[in-house]
């Protein structure tokens, strides 16, 4: 083999196959991102209005 043929063979072996993306996987990732964005927005909107009172429970006095 000539050096040029060896170089061409090495280049051919080093080049990786290009994988085509799966459109359903892309759609699923976009749906997950959109859902998480909506949930995060809901937490940001509803979060500050929620208050938890840490009062002790009312105990009745014996009569």
mmCIF file of the N, C-alpha and C atoms, coordinates in Angstrom:
data_MODEL
# 
_entry.id   MODEL 
# 
loop_
_atom_site.group_PDB 
_atom_site.id 
_atom_site.type_symbol 
_atom_site.label_atom_id 
_atom_site.label_alt_id 
_atom_site.label_comp_id 
_atom_site.label_asym_id 
_atom_site.label_entity_id 
_atom_site.label_seq_id 
_atom_site.pdbx_PDB_ins_code 
_atom_site.Cartn_x 
_atom_site.Cartn_y 
_atom_site.Cartn_z 
_atom_site.occupancy 
_atom_site.B_iso_or_equiv 
_atom_site.pdbx_formal_charge 
_atom_site.auth_seq_id 
_atom_site.auth_comp_id 
_atom_site.auth_asym_id 
_atom_site.auth_atom_id 
_atom_site.pdbx_PDB_model_num 
ATOM 1   N N  . UNK A 1 1  ? 0.847   -1.177 0.000  1.00 0.00 ? 1  UNK A N  1 
ATOM 2   C CA . UNK A 1 1  ? 0.000   0.000  0.000  1.00 0.00 ? 1  UNK A CA 1 
ATOM 3   C C  . UNK A 1 1  ? 0.893   1.240  0.000  1.00 0.00 ? 1  UNK A C  1 
ATOM 4   N N  . UNK A 1 2  ? 0.435   2.207  -0.686 1.00 0.00 ? 2  UNK A N  1 
ATOM 5   C CA . UNK A 1 2  ? 1.179   3.466  -0.711 1.00 0.00 ? 2  UNK A CA 1 
ATOM 6   C C  . UNK A 1 2  ? 0.844   4.267  0.545  1.00 0.00 ? 2  UNK A C  1 
ATOM 7   N N  . UNK A 1 3  ? 1.735   5.190  0.922  1.00 0.00 ? 3  UNK A N  1 
ATOM 8   C CA . UNK A 1 3  ? 1.439   6.007  2.109  1.00 0.00 ? 3  UNK A CA 1 
ATOM 9   C C  . UNK A 1 3  ? 0.130   6.789  1.965  1.00 0.00 ? 3  UNK A C  1 
ATOM 10  N N  . UNK A 1 4  ? -0.155  7.271  0.783  1.00 0.00 ? 4  UNK A N  1 
ATOM 11  C CA . UNK A 1 4  ? -1.412  8.007  0.572  1.00 0.00 ? 4  UNK A CA 1 
ATOM 12  C C  . UNK A 1 4  ? -2.620  7.102  0.773  1.00 0.00 ? 4  UNK A C  1 
ATOM 13  N N  . UNK A 1 5  ? -2.546  5.871  0.323  1.00 0.00 ? 5  UNK A N  1 
ATOM 14  C CA . UNK A 1 5  ? -3.645  4.921  0.508  1.00 0.00 ? 5  UNK A CA 1 
ATOM 15  C C  . UNK A 1 5  ? -3.811  4.570  1.982  1.00 0.00 ? 5  UNK A C  1 
ATOM 16  N N  . UNK A 1 6  ? -2.710  4.471  2.718  1.00 0.00 ? 6  UNK A N  1 
ATOM 17  C CA . UNK A 1 6  ? -2.784  4.182  4.152  1.00 0.00 ? 6  UNK A CA 1 
ATOM 18  C C  . UNK A 1 6  ? -3.436  5.363  4.905  1.00 0.00 ? 6  UNK A C  1 
ATOM 19  N N  . UNK A 1 7  ? -3.085  6.570  4.499  1.00 0.00 ? 7  UNK A N  1 
ATOM 20  C CA . UNK A 1 7  ? -3.681  7.744  5.134  1.00 0.00 ? 7  UNK A CA 1 
ATOM 21  C C  . UNK A 1 7  ? -5.184  7.789  4.866  1.00 0.00 ? 7  UNK A C  1 
ATOM 22  N N  . UNK A 1 8  ? -5.562  7.498  3.625  1.00 0.00 ? 8  UNK A N  1 
ATOM 23  C CA . UNK A 1 8  ? -6.990  7.488  3.279  1.00 0.00 ? 8  UNK A CA 1 
ATOM 24  C C  . UNK A 1 8  ? -7.734  6.413  4.074  1.00 0.00 ? 8  UNK A C  1 
ATOM 25  N N  . UNK A 1 9  ? -7.113  5.254  4.232  1.00 0.00 ? 9  UNK A N  1 
ATOM 26  C CA . UNK A 1 9  ? -7.732  4.157  4.992  1.00 0.00 ? 9  UNK A CA 1 
ATOM 27  C C  . UNK A 1 9  ? -7.870  4.553  6.472  1.00 0.00 ? 9  UNK A C  1 
ATOM 28  N N  . UNK A 1 10 ? -6.847  5.183  7.019  1.00 0.00 ? 10 UNK A N  1 
ATOM 29  C CA . UNK A 1 10 ? -6.897  5.610  8.422  1.00 0.00 ? 10 UNK A CA 1 
ATOM 30  C C  . UNK A 1 10 ? -7.985  6.654  8.619  1.00 0.00 ? 10 UNK A C  1 
ATOM 31  N N  . UNK A 1 11 ? -8.113  7.593  7.693  1.00 0.00 ? 11 UNK A N  1 
ATOM 32  C CA . UNK A 1 11 ? -9.166  8.608  7.795  1.00 0.00 ? 11 UNK A CA 1 
ATOM 33  C C  . UNK A 1 11 ? -10.552 7.968  7.731  1.00 0.00 ? 11 UNK A C  1 
ATOM 34  N N  . UNK A 1 12 ? -10.674 6.986  6.853  1.00 0.00 ? 12 UNK A N  1 
ATOM 35  C CA . UNK A 1 12 ? -11.965 6.305  6.720  1.00 0.00 ? 12 UNK A CA 1 
ATOM 36  C C  . UNK A 1 12 ? -12.327 5.586  8.018  1.00 0.00 ? 12 UNK A C  1 
ATOM 37  N N  . UNK A 1 13 ? -11.323 4.988  8.676  1.00 0.00 ? 13 UNK A N  1 
ATOM 38  C CA . UNK A 1 13 ? -11.589 4.276  9.924  1.00 0.00 ? 13 UNK A CA 1 
ATOM 39  C C  . UNK A 1 13 ? -11.857 5.219  11.093 1.00 0.00 ? 13 UNK A C  1 
ATOM 40  N N  . UNK A 1 14 ? -11.302 6.426  11.058 1.00 0.00 ? 14 UNK A N  1 
ATOM 41  C CA . UNK A 1 14 ? -11.471 7.366  12.158 1.00 0.00 ? 14 UNK A CA 1 
ATOM 42  C C  . UNK A 1 14 ? -12.774 8.138  12.105 1.00 0.00 ? 14 UNK A C  1 
ATOM 43  N N  . UNK A 1 15 ? -13.368 8.236  10.942 1.00 0.00 ? 15 UNK A N  1 
ATOM 44  C CA . UNK A 1 15 ? -14.613 8.990  10.808 1.00 0.00 ? 15 UNK A CA 1 
ATOM 45  C C  . UNK A 1 15 ? -15.745 8.171  11.413 1.00 0.00 ? 15 UNK A C  1 
ATOM 46  N N  . UNK A 1 16 ? -16.464 8.807  12.345 1.00 0.00 ? 16 UNK A N  1 
ATOM 47  C CA . UNK A 1 16 ? -17.590 8.126  12.989 1.00 0.00 ? 16 UNK A CA 1 
ATOM 48  C C  . UNK A 1 16 ? -18.847 8.307  12.146 1.00 0.00 ? 16 UNK A C  1 
ATOM 49  N N  . UNK A 1 17 ? -19.722 7.349  12.239 1.00 0.00 ? 17 UNK A N  1 
ATOM 50  C CA . UNK A 1 17 ? -20.999 7.452  11.549 1.00 0.00 ? 17 UNK A CA 1 
ATOM 51  C C  . UNK A 1 17 ? -21.854 8.518  12.227 1.00 0.00 ? 17 UNK A C  1 
ATOM 52  N N  . UNK A 1 18 ? -22.510 9.295  11.428 1.00 0.00 ? 18 UNK A N  1 
ATOM 53  C CA . UNK A 1 18 ? -23.394 10.322 11.956 1.00 0.00 ? 18 UNK A CA 1 
ATOM 54  C C  . UNK A 1 18 ? -24.741 9.677  12.251 1.00 0.00 ? 18 UNK A C  1 
ATOM 55  N N  . UNK A 1 19 ? -25.169 9.803  13.500 1.00 0.00 ? 19 UNK A N  1 
ATOM 56  C CA . UNK A 1 19 ? -26.458 9.226  13.872 1.00 0.00 ? 19 UNK A CA 1 
ATOM 57  C C  . UNK A 1 19 ? -27.549 10.247 13.631 1.00 0.00 ? 19 UNK A C  1 
ATOM 58  N N  . UNK A 1 20 ? -28.622 9.790  13.100 1.00 0.00 ? 20 UNK A N  1 
ATOM 59  C CA . UNK A 1 20 ? -29.768 10.673 12.903 1.00 0.00 ? 20 UNK A CA 1 
ATOM 60  C C  . UNK A 1 20 ? -30.543 10.724 14.208 1.00 0.00 ? 20 UNK A C  1 
ATOM 61  N N  . UNK A 1 21 ? -30.999 11.918 14.545 1.00 0.00 ? 21 UNK A N  1 
ATOM 62  C CA . UNK A 1 21 ? -31.745 12.059 15.788 1.00 0.00 ? 21 UNK A CA 1 
ATOM 63  C C  . UNK A 1 21 ? -33.156 11.505 15.617 1.00 0.00 ? 21 UNK A C  1 
ATOM 64  N N  . UNK A 1 22 ? -33.668 11.015 16.698 1.00 0.00 ? 22 UNK A N  1 
ATOM 65  C CA . UNK A 1 22 ? -35.014 10.463 16.711 1.00 0.00 ? 22 UNK A CA 1 
ATOM 66  C C  . UNK A 1 22 ? -35.995 11.614 16.966 1.00 0.00 ? 22 UNK A C  1 
ATOM 67  N N  . UNK A 1 23 ? -36.913 11.875 16.056 1.00 0.00 ? 23 UNK A N  1 
ATOM 68  C CA . UNK A 1 23 ? -37.836 13.004 16.268 1.00 0.00 ? 23 UNK A CA 1 
ATOM 69  C C  . UNK A 1 23 ? -38.739 12.818 17.487 1.00 0.00 ? 23 UNK A C  1 
ATOM 70  N N  . UNK A 1 24 ? -39.055 11.588 17.838 1.00 0.00 ? 24 UNK A N  1 
ATOM 71  C CA . UNK A 1 24 ? -39.898 11.357 19.012 1.00 0.00 ? 24 UNK A CA 1 
ATOM 72  C C  . UNK A 1 24 ? -39.132 11.676 20.295 1.00 0.00 ? 24 UNK A C  1 
ATOM 73  N N  . UNK A 1 25 ? -37.840 11.382 20.321 1.00 0.00 ? 25 UNK A N  1 
ATOM 74  C CA . UNK A 1 25 ? -37.029 11.715 21.491 1.00 0.00 ? 25 UNK A CA 1 
ATOM 75  C C  . UNK A 1 25 ? -36.905 13.229 21.636 1.00 0.00 ? 25 UNK A C  1 
ATOM 76  N N  . UNK A 1 26 ? -36.762 13.914 20.518 1.00 0.00 ? 26 UNK A N  1 
ATOM 77  C CA . UNK A 1 26 ? -36.690 15.371 20.555 1.00 0.00 ? 26 UNK A CA 1 
ATOM 78  C C  . UNK A 1 26 ? -38.012 15.957 21.041 1.00 0.00 ? 26 UNK A C  1 
ATOM 79  N N  . UNK A 1 27 ? -39.113 15.414 20.572 1.00 0.00 ? 27 UNK A N  1 
ATOM 80  C CA . UNK A 1 27 ? -40.427 15.880 21.003 1.00 0.00 ? 27 UNK A CA 1 
ATOM 81  C C  . UNK A 1 27 ? -40.643 15.604 22.492 1.00 0.00 ? 27 UNK A C  1 
ATOM 82  N N  . UNK A 1 28 ? -40.199 14.454 22.952 1.00 0.00 ? 28 UNK A N  1 
ATOM 83  C CA . UNK A 1 28 ? -40.320 14.125 24.369 1.00 0.00 ? 28 UNK A CA 1 
ATOM 84  C C  . UNK A 1 28 ? -39.496 15.059 25.245 1.00 0.00 ? 28 UNK A C  1 
ATOM 85  N N  . UNK A 1 29 ? -38.282 15.375 24.807 1.00 0.00 ? 29 UNK A N  1 
ATOM 86  C CA . UNK A 1 29 ? -37.438 16.296 25.568 1.00 0.00 ? 29 UNK A CA 1 
ATOM 87  C C  . UNK A 1 29 ? -38.051 17.690 25.604 1.00 0.00 ? 29 UNK A C  1 
ATOM 88  N N  . UNK A 1 30 ? -38.632 18.121 24.507 1.00 0.00 ? 30 UNK A N  1 
ATOM 89  C CA . UNK A 1 30 ? -39.278 19.438 24.470 1.00 0.00 ? 30 UNK A CA 1 
ATOM 90  C C  . UNK A 1 30 ? -40.507 19.458 25.376 1.00 0.00 ? 30 UNK A C  1 
ATOM 91  N N  . UNK A 1 31 ? -41.263 18.381 25.384 1.00 0.00 ? 31 UNK A N  1 
ATOM 92  C CA . UNK A 1 31 ? -42.444 18.307 26.250 1.00 0.00 ? 31 UNK A CA 1 
ATOM 93  C C  . UNK A 1 31 ? -42.040 18.320 27.716 1.00 0.00 ? 31 UNK A C  1 
ATOM 94  N N  . UNK A 1 32 ? -40.983 17.617 28.056 1.00 0.00 ? 32 UNK A N  1 
ATOM 95  C CA . UNK A 1 32 ? -40.498 17.604 29.438 1.00 0.00 ? 32 UNK A CA 1 
ATOM 96  C C  . UNK A 1 32 ? -40.030 18.993 29.859 1.00 0.00 ? 32 UNK A C  1 
ATOM 97  N N  . UNK A 1 33 ? -39.317 19.670 28.976 1.00 0.00 ? 33 UNK A N  1 
ATOM 98  C CA . UNK A 1 33 ? -38.847 21.028 29.288 1.00 0.00 ? 33 UNK A CA 1 
ATOM 99  C C  . UNK A 1 33 ? -40.023 21.986 29.450 1.00 0.00 ? 33 UNK A C  1 
ATOM 100 N N  . UNK A 1 34 ? -41.026 21.879 28.589 1.00 0.00 ? 34 UNK A N  1 
ATOM 101 C CA . UNK A 1 34 ? -42.195 22.761 28.688 1.00 0.00 ? 34 UNK A CA 1 
ATOM 102 C C  . UNK A 1 34 ? -42.975 22.487 29.968 1.00 0.00 ? 34 UNK A C  1 
ATOM 103 N N  . UNK A 1 35 ? -43.129 21.231 30.321 1.00 0.00 ? 35 UNK A N  1 
ATOM 104 C CA . UNK A 1 35 ? -43.855 20.885 31.541 1.00 0.00 ? 35 UNK A CA 1 
ATOM 105 C C  . UNK A 1 35 ? -43.130 21.403 32.775 1.00 0.00 ? 35 UNK A C  1 
ATOM 106 N N  . UNK A 1 36 ? -41.826 21.231 32.800 1.00 0.00 ? 36 UNK A N  1 
ATOM 107 C CA . UNK A 1 36 ? -41.074 21.709 33.957 1.00 0.00 ? 36 UNK A CA 1 
ATOM 108 C C  . UNK A 1 36 ? -41.107 23.233 34.037 1.00 0.00 ? 36 UNK A C  1 
ATOM 109 N N  . UNK A 1 37 ? -41.117 23.915 32.902 1.00 0.00 ? 37 UNK A N  1 
ATOM 110 C CA . UNK A 1 37 ? -41.201 25.380 32.914 1.00 0.00 ? 37 UNK A CA 1 
ATOM 111 C C  . UNK A 1 37 ? -42.541 25.842 33.466 1.00 0.00 ? 37 UNK A C  1 
ATOM 112 N N  . UNK A 1 38 ? -43.619 25.180 33.085 1.00 0.00 ? 38 UNK A N  1 
ATOM 113 C CA . UNK A 1 38 ? -44.948 25.548 33.589 1.00 0.00 ? 38 UNK A CA 1 
ATOM 114 C C  . UNK A 1 38 ? -45.046 25.269 35.083 1.00 0.00 ? 38 UNK A C  1 
ATOM 115 N N  . UNK A 1 39 ? -44.522 24.141 35.517 1.00 0.00 ? 39 UNK A N  1 
ATOM 116 C CA . UNK A 1 39 ? -44.562 23.823 36.947 1.00 0.00 ? 39 UNK A CA 1 
ATOM 117 C C  . UNK A 1 39 ? -43.724 24.799 37.756 1.00 0.00 ? 39 UNK A C  1 
ATOM 118 N N  . UNK A 1 40 ? -42.556 25.157 37.246 1.00 0.00 ? 40 UNK A N  1 
ATOM 119 C CA . UNK A 1 40 ? -41.718 26.118 37.949 1.00 0.00 ? 40 UNK A CA 1 
ATOM 120 C C  . UNK A 1 40 ? -42.391 27.481 38.016 1.00 0.00 ? 40 UNK A C  1 
ATOM 121 N N  . UNK A 1 41 ? -43.058 27.890 36.956 1.00 0.00 ? 41 UNK A N  1 
ATOM 122 C CA . UNK A 1 41 ? -43.781 29.163 36.967 1.00 0.00 ? 41 UNK A CA 1 
ATOM 123 C C  . UNK A 1 41 ? -44.916 29.111 37.980 1.00 0.00 ? 41 UNK A C  1 
ATOM 124 N N  . UNK A 1 42 ? -45.592 27.998 38.077 1.00 0.00 ? 42 UNK A N  1 
ATOM 125 C CA . UNK A 1 42 ? -46.660 27.851 39.062 1.00 0.00 ? 42 UNK A CA 1 
ATOM 126 C C  . UNK A 1 42 ? -46.131 27.937 40.480 1.00 0.00 ? 42 UNK A C  1 
ATOM 127 N N  . UNK A 1 43 ? -44.985 27.357 40.735 1.00 0.00 ? 43 UNK A N  1 
ATOM 128 C CA . UNK A 1 43 ? -44.385 27.427 42.060 1.00 0.00 ? 43 UNK A CA 1 
ATOM 129 C C  . UNK A 1 43 ? -43.978 28.861 42.383 1.00 0.00 ? 43 UNK A C  1 
ATOM 130 N N  . UNK A 1 44 ? -43.460 29.559 41.393 1.00 0.00 ? 44 UNK A N  1 
ATOM 131 C CA . UNK A 1 44 ? -43.040 30.941 41.620 1.00 0.00 ? 44 UNK A CA 1 
ATOM 132 C C  . UNK A 1 44 ? -44.252 31.849 41.864 1.00 0.00 ? 44 UNK A C  1 
ATOM 133 N N  . UNK A 1 45 ? -45.361 31.569 41.214 1.00 0.00 ? 45 UNK A N  1 
ATOM 134 C CA . UNK A 1 45 ? -46.552 32.407 41.383 1.00 0.00 ? 45 UNK A CA 1 
ATOM 135 C C  . UNK A 1 45 ? -47.282 32.054 42.680 1.00 0.00 ? 45 UNK A C  1 
ATOM 136 N N  . UNK A 1 46 ? -47.473 30.773 42.937 1.00 0.00 ? 46 UNK A N  1 
ATOM 137 C CA . UNK A 1 46 ? -48.234 30.346 44.109 1.00 0.00 ? 46 UNK A CA 1 
ATOM 138 C C  . UNK A 1 46 ? -47.376 30.262 45.366 1.00 0.00 ? 46 UNK A C  1 
ATOM 139 N N  . UNK A 1 47 ? -46.080 30.140 45.216 1.00 0.00 ? 47 UNK A N  1 
ATOM 140 C CA . UNK A 1 47 ? -45.192 29.938 46.355 1.00 0.00 ? 47 UNK A CA 1 
ATOM 141 C C  . UNK A 1 47 ? -45.231 31.030 47.394 1.00 0.00 ? 47 UNK A C  1 
ATOM 142 N N  . UNK A 1 48 ? -45.094 32.309 47.027 1.00 0.00 ? 48 UNK A N  1 
ATOM 143 C CA . UNK A 1 48 ? -45.064 33.348 48.056 1.00 0.00 ? 48 UNK A CA 1 
ATOM 144 C C  . UNK A 1 48 ? -46.389 33.514 48.805 1.00 0.00 ? 48 UNK A C  1 
ATOM 145 N N  . UNK A 1 49 ? -47.499 33.140 48.225 1.00 0.00 ? 49 UNK A N  1 
ATOM 146 C CA . UNK A 1 49 ? -48.796 33.309 48.886 1.00 0.00 ? 49 UNK A CA 1 
ATOM 147 C C  . UNK A 1 49 ? -49.117 32.217 49.873 1.00 0.00 ? 49 UNK A C  1 
ATOM 148 N N  . UNK A 1 50 ? -48.348 31.154 49.902 1.00 0.00 ? 50 UNK A N  1 
ATOM 149 C CA . UNK A 1 50 ? -48.629 30.041 50.800 1.00 0.00 ? 50 UNK A CA 1 
ATOM 150 C C  . UNK A 1 50 ? -47.940 30.294 52.132 1.00 0.00 ? 50 UNK A C  1 
ATOM 151 N N  . UNK A 1 51 ? -48.703 30.218 53.208 1.00 0.00 ? 51 UNK A N  1 
ATOM 152 C CA . UNK A 1 51 ? -48.147 30.416 54.543 1.00 0.00 ? 51 UNK A CA 1 
ATOM 153 C C  . UNK A 1 51 ? -48.566 29.247 55.427 1.00 0.00 ? 51 UNK A C  1 
ATOM 154 N N  . UNK A 1 52 ? -47.633 28.750 56.205 1.00 0.00 ? 52 UNK A N  1 
ATOM 155 C CA . UNK A 1 52 ? -47.910 27.654 57.122 1.00 0.00 ? 52 UNK A CA 1 
ATOM 156 C C  . UNK A 1 52 ? -47.808 28.214 58.537 1.00 0.00 ? 52 UNK A C  1 
ATOM 157 N N  . UNK A 1 53 ? -48.894 28.158 59.271 1.00 0.00 ? 53 UNK A N  1 
ATOM 158 C CA . UNK A 1 53 ? -48.902 28.650 60.650 1.00 0.00 ? 53 UNK A CA 1 
ATOM 159 C C  . UNK A 1 53 ? -48.380 27.552 61.565 1.00 0.00 ? 53 UNK A C  1 
ATOM 160 N N  . UNK A 1 54 ? -47.399 27.884 62.356 1.00 0.00 ? 54 UNK A N  1 
ATOM 161 C CA . UNK A 1 54 ? -46.822 26.920 63.292 1.00 0.00 ? 54 UNK A CA 1 
ATOM 162 C C  . UNK A 1 54 ? -47.315 27.169 64.718 1.00 0.00 ? 54 UNK A C  1 
ATOM 163 N N  . UNK A 1 55 ? -48.620 27.365 64.859 1.00 0.00 ? 55 UNK A N  1 
ATOM 164 C CA . UNK A 1 55 ? -49.183 27.569 66.185 1.00 0.00 ? 55 UNK A CA 1 
ATOM 165 C C  . UNK A 1 55 ? -49.371 26.216 66.856 1.00 0.00 ? 55 UNK A C  1 
ATOM 166 N N  . UNK A 1 56 ? -49.213 26.173 68.138 1.00 0.00 ? 56 UNK A N  1 
ATOM 167 C CA . UNK A 1 56 ? -49.472 24.906 68.825 1.00 0.00 ? 56 UNK A CA 1 
ATOM 168 C C  . UNK A 1 56 ? -50.966 24.606 68.797 1.00 0.00 ? 56 UNK A C  1 
ATOM 169 N N  . UNK A 1 57 ? -51.326 23.363 68.851 1.00 0.00 ? 57 UNK A N  1 
ATOM 170 C CA . UNK A 1 57 ? -52.755 23.017 68.832 1.00 0.00 ? 57 UNK A CA 1 
ATOM 171 C C  . UNK A 1 57 ? -53.467 23.556 70.072 1.00 0.00 ? 57 UNK A C  1 
ATOM 172 N N  . UNK A 1 58 ? -54.726 23.913 69.879 1.00 0.00 ? 58 UNK A N  1 
ATOM 173 C CA . UNK A 1 58 ? -55.518 24.443 70.995 1.00 0.00 ? 58 UNK A CA 1 
ATOM 174 C C  . UNK A 1 58 ? -55.836 23.311 71.973 1.00 0.00 ? 58 UNK A C  1 
ATOM 175 N N  . UNK A 1 59 ? -55.623 23.604 73.241 1.00 0.00 ? 59 UNK A N  1 
ATOM 176 C CA . UNK A 1 59 ? -55.893 22.616 74.289 1.00 0.00 ? 59 UNK A CA 1 
ATOM 177 C C  . UNK A 1 59 ? -57.046 23.147 75.139 1.00 0.00 ? 59 UNK A C  1 
ATOM 178 N N  . UNK A 1 60 ? -58.048 22.338 75.330 1.00 0.00 ? 60 UNK A N  1 
ATOM 179 C CA . UNK A 1 60 ? -59.186 22.796 76.125 1.00 0.00 ? 60 UNK A CA 1 
ATOM 180 C C  . UNK A 1 60 ? -58.825 22.755 77.612 1.00 0.00 ? 60 UNK A C  1 
ATOM 181 N N  . UNK A 1 61 ? -59.330 23.746 78.332 1.00 0.00 ? 61 UNK A N  1 
ATOM 182 C CA . UNK A 1 61 ? -59.069 23.831 79.762 1.00 0.00 ? 61 UNK A CA 1 
ATOM 183 C C  . UNK A 1 61 ? -60.111 22.998 80.515 1.00 0.00 ? 61 UNK A C  1 
ATOM 184 N N  . UNK A 1 62 ? -59.676 22.240 81.504 1.00 0.00 ? 62 UNK A N  1 
ATOM 185 C CA . UNK A 1 62 ? -60.673 21.478 82.272 1.00 0.00 ? 62 UNK A CA 1 
ATOM 186 C C  . UNK A 1 62 ? -61.565 22.430 83.075 1.00 0.00 ? 62 UNK A C  1 
ATOM 187 N N  . UNK A 1 63 ? -62.827 22.090 83.191 1.00 0.00 ? 63 UNK A N  1 
ATOM 188 C CA . UNK A 1 63 ? -63.796 22.936 83.898 1.00 0.00 ? 63 UNK A CA 1 
ATOM 189 C C  . UNK A 1 63 ? -64.009 22.456 85.287 1.00 0.00 ? 63 UNK A C  1 
# 
